[in-house]
Every structure is written in C-alpha cells, then in structure tokens.
Amino acid sequence: MDKLDKNFDTRPWGSFEVIDIGPNYQVKRITVLPGKRLSLQSHKHRKEHWIVANGDAEVEIDGEIKNLKISQSIDIPLGSIHRLSNNTNSELIIIEIQFGEYLGEDDIIRYEDDYSRV
C-alpha cells in the first residue's frame, strides 16, 4: 500500500495501515520499530485481538506482562489498560482486529506515553 494512502499512518513508535473495514470491525497491520512501544492506553468503544506476524511482542494488560512470539495471539478486553512493546532489534509486526460499534482513532485514553501525546 502506498504510504500516501489515507489508510496508512506514521506514528513515533512506527506505523499502521488499515487493511480491511467492515460492520463493527477493522483490521490493521501495525509495525513497531525496534526499542519502541505504544502508549499505555484503554478504549471505551472497542476490544482488540492481536496476532504476532513477525518478531517478539511484550504485551501489558491491566498490569500483567506477557511475551508473544510469531503466530501467538492475545485478546485485549474492552476497557483494559494495555500497551504493546518491541524490546528487540527487529521490527515487530502485529495484525490487530478491532471489534466495536465505534472504531475511531480518537477512542484512545492515554495513561503513559513516551512521546508526550495527550
């Protein structure tokens, strides 16, 4: 997909692209750069399912840490405080499936952020 496409977005930790959208679901390909992590966050309107496509992921859900390898997956329940981290020297690629009645990017409540985003 062209990086100028409206479905592609660059973030301080890497990038994501929306690869499918349907009624009450959205699928994203998330790339986390080496040594980077997403904000500690929760969502009011969606739950998520993460599948590791490449690399090793550290996932924090409500204070519990789990490490996932290629082909492993995890559910992020609605309202859970969570974070995805890449503590390796290789890119981490996650396939994220979001489920909910509202899937906008503004449904993010940040508790901690390495990049000073609100």
Backbone torsions as a table, in degrees:
resi	resn	phi	psi	omega
1	MET	NA	138.3	-179.6
2	ASP	-65.6	135.1	-177.6
3	LYS	-67.7	-10.9	175.0
4	LEU	-90.5	-4.7	-180.0
5	ASP	-63.4	144.7	-179.4
6	LYS	-65.9	-15.5	179.4
7	ASN	-88.1	0.4	-179.0
8	PHE	-112.5	135.8	179.1
9	ASP	-141.0	133.9	176.7
10	THR	-94.2	138.6	178.2
11	ARG	-127.4	166.0	-179.8
12	PRO	-60.9	-25.8	-177.9
13	TRP	-93.3	-8.8	-177.2
14	GLY	154.2	-124.3	-179.1
15	SER	-160.7	167.8	170.0
16	PHE	-143.8	154.6	171.7
17	GLU	-136.1	137.9	176.5
18	VAL	-80.6	122.0	-177.5
19	ILE	-108.2	-12.2	174.9
20	ASP	-163.7	144.0	176.5
21	ILE	-136.3	136.8	177.0
22	GLY	-144.9	-173.9	178.8
23	PRO	-65.9	114.4	177.2
24	ASN	67.5	19.8	172.5
25	TYR	-148.6	157.0	176.3
26	GLN	-148.9	141.5	-179.9
27	VAL	-118.2	130.1	179.7
28	LYS	-125.5	149.5	168.6
29	ARG	-105.2	113.9	-176.8
30	ILE	-106.7	127.8	176.5
31	THR	-113.3	120.2	178.5
32	VAL	-108.5	122.7	-178.6
33	LEU	-68.3	156.2	178.8
34	PRO	-54.7	133.3	176.9
35	GLY	75.7	8.4	-177.5
36	LYS	-109.2	163.5	176.4
37	ARG	-149.9	155.7	177.0
38	LEU	-81.6	169.4	178.3
39	SER	-67.1	156.3	170.1
40	LEU	-78.0	118.6	-167.2
41	GLN	-148.1	170.0	171.1
42	SER	-143.3	170.7	-179.9
43	HIS	-133.7	139.4	177.6
44	LYS	-86.4	-22.9	-169.3
45	HIS	-119.1	-3.1	-176.9
46	ARG	-143.6	150.2	167.1
47	LYS	-109.8	162.7	-174.9
48	GLU	-135.5	154.2	173.0
49	HIS	-127.7	124.1	-177.8
50	TRP	-110.7	134.1	175.7
51	ILE	-123.0	128.6	178.3
52	VAL	-80.5	117.0	178.7
53	ALA	-94.8	-30.2	179.4
54	ASN	-156.4	136.0	176.9
55	GLY	94.7	-168.2	179.1
56	ASP	-122.0	131.5	-177.3
57	ALA	-112.4	141.3	166.9
58	GLU	-107.5	123.8	-177.1
59	VAL	-118.5	127.9	174.3
60	GLU	-109.6	126.2	176.1
61	ILE	-131.6	115.7	178.8
62	ASP	49.4	44.1	175.5
63	GLY	86.4	-8.0	179.0
64	GLU	-98.5	132.5	-178.0
65	ILE	-101.2	133.2	174.1
66	LYS	-131.3	143.7	176.5
67	ASN	-109.4	129.6	-177.7
68	LEU	-120.5	144.6	177.1
69	LYS	-113.6	177.0	-178.5
70	ILE	-49.6	133.9	178.1
71	SER	80.3	-7.5	177.2
72	GLN	-83.6	155.1	-176.7
73	SER	-140.7	166.9	-179.1
74	ILE	-153.0	148.0	175.4
75	ASP	-97.8	137.6	174.8
76	ILE	-109.5	104.4	-177.1
77	PRO	-66.1	154.0	176.2
78	LEU	-53.8	128.7	176.9
79	GLY	84.6	-8.6	-179.9
80	SER	-69.6	142.0	175.5
81	ILE	-85.5	121.7	-170.4
82	HIS	-143.7	162.4	177.5
83	ARG	-153.6	145.4	175.9
84	LEU	-114.0	129.3	-178.9
85	SER	-129.4	147.9	173.3
86	ASN	-118.6	102.3	-177.9
87	ASN	-97.2	18.0	-176.8
88	THR	-108.9	-178.4	177.3
89	ASN	-98.5	10.9	-179.6
90	SER	-122.6	157.4	176.0
91	GLU	-63.8	142.8	173.6
92	LEU	-105.8	128.9	177.2
93	ILE	-120.7	125.0	-179.5
94	ILE	-118.6	137.5	167.2
95	ILE	-98.0	119.7	-177.5
96	GLU	-110.9	128.2	173.5
97	ILE	-111.9	119.9	179.0
98	GLN	-99.8	141.1	178.1
99	PHE	-129.4	130.5	177.4
100	GLY	163.8	168.8	179.7
101	GLU	-77.0	-23.5	177.9
102	TYR	-132.6	127.6	-174.2
103	LEU	-125.2	24.1	-178.7
104	GLY	-69.4	154.4	179.1
105	GLU	-67.2	-16.1	178.9
106	ASP	-83.4	2.7	174.8
107	ASP	-90.7	55.0	177.8
108	ILE	-130.4	121.3	171.4
109	ILE	-104.4	115.6	-177.5
110	ARG	-96.0	133.6	177.3
111	TYR	-105.7	-35.0	175.7
112	GLU	-144.0	144.8	179.5
113	ASP	-152.5	125.4	-179.6
114	ASP	-68.9	-13.1	-172.3
115	TYR	-115.0	15.1	175.2
116	SER	58.0	32.8	174.9
117	ARG	-86.0	148.4	-178.7
118	VAL	-84.7	NA	NA
